[in-house]
């Protein structure tokens, strides 16, 4: 073919060179003018005729080359088909899913009458399987499939699909193997040796033979490669650790039942371990036969490697309990190939093999489901059983058959309804609920939690709870939360959320529960808003530590806040007792006395250096704690300022009044190292002033 194409190009180039030569020669030799005179034509007409003739010669040569190319291509395809006509297999050549050639056996198998009726047809109209995609690393695939003829017959066949290149074109060869071979695999032929030889050489199918009487197990190389093991006894294969634990029981039951029942055959999909904890789906087809007095089970094992097809998804679920299977012919609107479990779920007779779609839908009560949807929920008319019908459709699959699954969901329907209600209640709950993993990543938050924390659905699995405006940090999470939380204990803690809008703070209490399954651990957190409680606790604490009349610390408040003073290098305790305060109450009344107490408290709270404490111990007895006063001279100036603020006039409703005070001072650490000792010595110094005539101050150290 390439030689013909080369000759064609050569002739085309030569003709083009001839035209150029004539034009070039005409400039020097007037060759064209001589030809015009020789032919007896005028100059204009002659030149047009000569150049047109040369162009026609070039086109003629080009067309001759094209025809020769096509003729050789057809001859090559005819030679290829004549070769395949000498085989017992039907061979079809496909390009872009369209039939472009086939041998006479294919015409016979598909009952087309002639090749012209098949040419240009979509291969999926006849073979219900996915063609393997063109891949130089994986050029051939052999699988069981269903073949339908042009007159509507339906049969099972073993098909080999091969990809190859022809003249830079990607083509697919589909070989439907001899029906005698298919019959041999399905019915177990006597010619075991030839069958085993064919399967070992021509296909990627594993083969085994179990001699039941001798309890002996033989198999081919492909079977050994697929199972990644060597077996001596059948039980070695049945009990192999390479079989997935969930599928092992199914395989054992089927093989045991097949061993005990002559003529029984089965097809089973199960998983084999390909690598550590990585499983791959396979199909096992086996049958118990008695050949010349020898009981044996022969079977074939294939690899379900086409993970993208609807057939694979169908096989993934087909063997599970309470799941029935069938096929739906979209072209003829027929349900067919009902499994026993599907017949049981639908309360249909075992003899039912095919049913029109309209009759099938009459099995159910009318409902609001869209009949064009892939998943539908029905209620059986016969016994109110709830069933789910699932059509598995592959968008890349032009196959006219849908794989269908039907589930009995009667028992789970109510539970699913309750689960939906529970999920709805959780999501709409006013209580904030969120889930995180053990690293802190948010994986779910209900409406209330999302609003409170400012979490969006897009934050799931991308942001941690520590990323939001709380006081939860990584150190606290790893060192406090994780060590304390476990399945049997609720770990609670208090936190806060700072608003990003107005910087307001919301106090929260979070209760955390650890939830574990086989693979993951999650932390379920319930959030309670305790802002009101915190505010109440703050108010309650203020009442407990402050004097209600004077609004400064009471005795409890002084005791609590004085603890921090012992961390400093020095401080002074100033004990104050008003002199002759009783006459104020007697003369002006208790309201006037209260006004004097309140005014004095304000003056004391603004006296002294920063960090000083002022408190009221009893009716007319006050105290001040002065930190970091420096030296004694500086302290004496502070005491004078305090004394002056006390003795200033007080404005009351009846006019003006005046009080005096006796003040005693003790020093830390000179006069003591405890609160009780410092209070006692300051009190002694204050009473020394009282006994000396009142109105003044004295330091305990000066009394010694």
Phi, psi and omega in degrees: 000318179294325178296317180299316180297323179293317179298318180300314180296321180297314179298319180297317180293320179296317180296319179295321178295325178298316180297316180296321181296319180297315181296319180292317182293330182295332181292334186248329187244354184055039183297323181293319180297320178298320179293325180292316179295322181296324181273351178075035182249160174282166190297312184295310182295319182298315180296320180297318182293319183295313181293323177297321179296318179297317180297319179296323177298316179299313180297321180297317179298320180296316181294322178299319178297316180299314181297319179296322180296312181295321180299316180293324179295315179296321179297322180295314179297321179296319178298319179297315181292322177299325177295315181289337177295339179277000178258166178268004182259147174278126183240129181233133176257129186235138172231122181053043178071004179254136180290124179244346176192160177195162177270174184294331178295323178294319177300320180291315182296317182277358177053049182267340182087313178207162180295328183300331179284341180264331186300130178085356178283151175285129184298334182290348175289343185242326184240121185268070175205165176275135172285140178293142178290153183292121184209117184295340180275343183219083190270345185224144178215135179240132183206159170282143177205183178245136180242128177247141182268174182290339177263014172093002178289155188226123183215158177269143183212158173260122188237135173250126182247123183234141175255142178206166178254136175222115182051049177064018177251139177273115182237159177236130176256126177248120181247114174269113189291157184312133181300334177295322179292317178300316178299323180295318181290321183283324187250000178063089181287161176289335186277068184295322185296315179294321179297314180296320180297317181295311183297321181293323187269318193263343188230171175258036184252132175280145183229140175219157177225125180250107175282106187293319183295316182269354183052050183240144189234120176237154183199165180266179185293323181296319178300317179296321180292320181293322182271350180056033183208167173241137184234145175253315180250153177303323182296334178297322178284315184296322182263014184298139177288350179286343180275136181300135183305325181290334182264343184300319181296317179300315181296316179300314181297315181294315181295321180292317179294322178295322179296324185273347186233105179295137180091349181282136176228158181207159172234129185224135173259129180210170185252138174242145181285119179272311174227180181299118179062021174238124189246151181228138184279140177224159175245131176245124177239122186218159179207142179268123180229159175242105182249111179052046176082001181254118177277126178207158175245120176252142182210162177235145182236125180236158183260121177273081187265351182275082186289344185272347187275158176294333179297321179295315179299323178296314180295332182298329186248348193300324187271357182288149182296149176065022177235119177262160182226155177197176176236149179239122178274104183294328184289316184258002180056052183233140169261134184208178180055048179291131173281165180299322180293324177295316178299321180293316180296320184273001182057041181256161179286150181294340182278352182287118183247333185211146182208135177292152184300319181297318178292325179297316181290338177290348176291342188246158174285150177300144179213177185269005183290144175288120184291347178269356181284157181285332183236126183227146176251126181236161171241122181295136180292330188288318185218021178059025177286136178271127179228151175245127178252126183237122174264120179264107184242127177265121182298336179270357187258116178274009178302140181277355182255132172263138168278130184239143174237142177231131186244139170271107185247022183301313183291324184271349184300311180295321179295320179295322179296317178295321178297320178297317179296318179297315179299319179295317181297319179296316184292327182263003181296144176287337177283137183280127182227132175215158178241140173228161170274181185289349175268354178100358180291132179284126179246347174196145173211133179284178186303316183295318180292319179298319180292318183290314184274345186077033181269135172253162179299331180290345179280346182302132177065005179240338180235150178261158180298335178290344182282347181267170190284071177231175177265015176277120179240174185295322181296314180296319182299314186279328186261338183249303187293301187301317179294335186266339186272141174205175188293333186260009185219138174265122180258117183248147175206163180255145180213191176210159176238126180261122182293135178280348182273305185238012177063015176288155183247131176247122180272137184225155170244130184244123174258126187244134176236138178268124179246128183236142166235197186295328189245331190228162172235137180232155176247117177265124186240129175252126186251131179238132179283117181243024180299315180296320179295317179298320179296318179295318179297323179294317178295319180296319178294322179297319178296321183288338186245000183233148176279128187292327181283310186272344180067010174253178184302145168266191184300317180297320180295320178295316180300315184293316185278343181288340182301326181291334182296330182289352175274350182269166182286326182205152169198162181240138175260120184247110180264128186237129175229124182289139179267131175055043178283336183299320178301331178297312178296321183288325184276312187257347181101165183290332178297320177293321177297321178294322179295322177295317180298315181295318180294317179299320180299320178296319181294319180293322183293340179256000178267162178081165181290171180297136180096359179287152178249140177232135181211161177247119184273324179204199187311298181238023181248127183236167179215148172225142175246119185247111181272156169046055183281344180095242179254178184293325179297317179295320179297320181297323178295322179295318181296321179297319179297318179297314181299319180296319180294330180286320188274358176294161183291151179242130179270123178236176184295330181273354181143235183230141175223171183216142177231163177236175184210152171250130187235132175238142185232134169238153187242142172252132007262005187298318187263355179164164182240007179230159180298314183300318183292319180292320178297317182297317183287324175294323179294320178296319179295320180296320180289334175295325176291319179302314183286344182267005178120006178067182174054077177169191180218156179210145176262143182298322182296330180283343181280341185287000000 
